[in-house]
Amino acid sequence: MHGTPDFADWLAICNLKAAYCRLLDTKDWEGWKALFTHDCVIDTSASGGTVEQGRERFVAMVARSLAEAKTAHQVHSPQITLDGDEAQAVWAMQDRVVKGDFALTGYGHYHETCVRTPEGWRIARQTLTRLIVEMDRPGA
């Protein structure tokens, strides 16, 4: 689908990412898991993480990692290119993670490939890059 994209698809992808942030921060792991394809590949290695394959493994790892954390994820300025049943998206992002006496605020980008499925748009590939990471000790 080259040329003018269908705004309904663009909006659906924006709503997918809004749900991503809300469900992640509220720790709704089943809801969050449903936003990814079964065989998704998530790469956080550029920001000190890992490459995970498969949504079961990835979501379980994030749920363990953030079990005792408070988080706030925000995304801005979507750049979305639609081509039929696939879309490329880049989101400016900011996240705040507070865990015990450690906290970080990160700024960077999510680079994603989304695909249309019978259930709607889902995240098939994601790479997180960070431009700035600020660490602090809240309450210290």
C-alpha positions as CSV (number, residue, x, y, z in Angstrom):
1,M,0.0,0.0,0.0
2,H,2.2,2.8,-1.2
3,G,1.0,6.3,-1.4
4,T,-1.5,7.7,1.0
5,P,-1.7,5.4,4.1
6,D,-5.0,4.4,5.6
7,F,-5.4,6.7,8.6
8,A,-7.3,3.9,10.5
9,D,-4.2,1.8,10.4
10,W,-2.0,4.7,11.5
11,L,-4.3,5.3,14.4
12,A,-4.5,1.6,15.3
13,I,-0.7,1.5,15.5
14,C,-0.7,4.6,17.7
15,N,-3.3,3.0,20.0
16,L,-1.1,-0.2,20.1
17,K,1.8,1.8,21.4
18,A,-0.3,3.7,23.9
19,A,-1.6,0.3,25.2
20,Y,2.1,-0.9,25.4
21,C,3.0,2.0,27.7
22,R,-0.1,1.7,29.9
23,L,-0.2,-2.1,30.3
24,L,3.6,-2.2,30.9
25,D,3.4,0.5,33.7
26,T,0.3,-1.1,35.3
27,K,2.0,-4.5,35.1
28,D,-0.9,-6.1,33.2
29,W,1.4,-8.8,31.8
30,E,-1.3,-10.8,30.0
31,G,-2.7,-7.7,28.3
32,W,0.9,-6.6,27.5
33,K,1.8,-10.0,26.1
34,A,-1.1,-9.8,23.7
35,L,0.4,-6.8,21.9
36,F,3.3,-8.9,20.5
37,T,3.4,-11.6,17.8
38,H,4.2,-15.1,19.2
39,D,7.6,-15.0,17.5
40,C,8.6,-11.4,18.2
41,V,12.2,-10.4,18.5
42,I,13.0,-7.7,21.1
43,D,16.5,-6.2,21.1
44,T,17.5,-4.0,24.0
45,S,21.2,-4.7,23.6
46,A,22.0,-1.2,22.5
47,S,20.8,0.1,25.9
48,G,22.5,-2.6,28.0
49,G,19.9,-5.3,27.7
50,T,19.5,-8.5,25.7
51,V,17.9,-9.9,22.5
52,E,14.9,-12.0,23.3
53,Q,12.9,-14.2,20.9
54,G,9.3,-15.1,21.5
55,R,6.7,-13.1,23.5
56,E,6.4,-15.7,26.3
57,R,10.1,-15.5,27.1
58,F,10.4,-11.8,26.7
59,V,7.3,-10.9,28.8
60,A,8.3,-13.3,31.6
61,M,11.8,-11.7,31.7
62,V,10.4,-8.2,31.9
63,A,7.8,-9.2,34.5
64,R,10.6,-10.6,36.7
65,S,12.8,-7.6,36.2
66,L,10.2,-5.1,37.0
67,A,8.3,-7.0,39.7
68,E,9.5,-4.6,42.5
69,A,9.9,-1.5,40.2
70,K,7.6,1.5,39.5
71,T,7.8,2.6,35.9
72,A,6.5,5.3,33.7
73,H,6.9,5.0,29.9
74,Q,6.0,7.8,27.5
75,V,6.3,7.8,23.7
76,H,6.1,10.8,21.4
77,S,6.4,11.9,17.8
78,P,5.5,8.7,15.9
79,Q,7.0,8.3,12.5
80,I,5.0,5.5,10.9
81,T,5.5,4.1,7.3
82,L,2.7,1.7,6.2
83,D,3.2,-0.9,3.5
84,G,0.2,-3.2,3.3
85,D,0.1,-5.5,6.3
86,E,3.5,-4.2,7.7
87,A,4.5,-0.9,9.2
88,Q,7.8,0.6,10.3
89,A,7.5,2.9,13.3
90,V,10.0,5.0,15.3
91,W,8.8,6.5,18.6
92,A,10.7,9.0,20.6
93,M,10.6,7.7,24.2
94,Q,11.2,8.5,27.8
95,D,11.1,6.1,30.6
96,R,11.5,6.3,34.4
97,V,12.3,3.2,36.4
98,V,12.4,3.3,40.2
99,K,13.5,0.1,42.0
100,G,14.4,0.3,45.6
101,D,17.1,3.0,46.1
102,F,17.9,3.1,42.4
103,A,16.3,5.1,39.6
104,L,16.9,5.8,36.0
105,T,15.4,8.1,33.5
106,G,16.1,7.2,29.9
107,Y,15.6,9.1,26.6
108,G,15.8,7.4,23.2
109,H,13.8,5.6,20.5
110,Y,11.8,2.5,19.9
111,H,12.3,1.2,16.4
112,E,9.5,-1.2,15.6
113,T,8.1,-3.4,12.9
114,C,4.3,-3.9,13.3
115,V,2.3,-6.5,11.4
116,R,-1.4,-6.8,10.8
117,T,-2.8,-10.0,12.3
118,P,-6.3,-11.4,12.6
119,E,-6.4,-9.8,16.1
120,G,-5.2,-6.4,14.8
121,W,-1.8,-4.8,14.6
122,R,1.0,-6.4,16.7
123,I,4.6,-5.7,17.4
124,A,6.8,-8.2,15.6
125,R,10.3,-6.6,16.1
126,Q,11.4,-3.9,18.5
127,T,14.8,-2.3,19.1
128,L,15.3,0.1,21.9
129,T,18.1,2.7,21.6
130,R,18.9,5.2,24.3
131,L,20.5,8.6,23.8
132,I,20.7,9.6,27.4
133,V,20.4,7.6,30.7
134,E,20.3,9.6,33.9
135,M,20.7,7.6,37.1
136,D,19.9,8.8,40.6
137,R,19.0,7.7,44.1
138,P,15.5,9.0,45.0
139,G,15.2,10.0,48.6
140,A,18.9,10.0,49.1
